[in-house]
Amino acid sequence: MVHIPGPRLGREGRLAARFRECSAVVYGHTHMPQAERVGGVWVLNPGSPTERRRATARSLLLLDVAGKKIAPRLVTLT
């Protein structure tokens, strides 16, 4: 888990490479929701349930974890 993921350009690949031994990397700071699989690593950002900033909506991220399997689900709040 990191707060500031670095520059937008190449972010997903950079995070997946940095945390390639992990099943997922969760980052924040941008308030932009994301649930994307890059290689074998989930790159996840819950967005924000309170301050949407540049995102189109407020959001949060739910993770269903069963053993080593992760199933992320982005939830848009109204």
Number of C-alpha atoms within 10 A of each C-alpha: 12 12 11 10 18 14 8 9 8 9 13 20 15 16 21 21 15 11 16 17 10 12 15 22 19 17 22 18 14 19 22 20 24 21 17 14 14 16 12 13 20 24 23 24 26 25 27 22 16 12 12 16 13 11 14 10 19 21 23 18 20 11 12 11 10 8 6 6 10 13 11 19 15 17 16 16 11 7
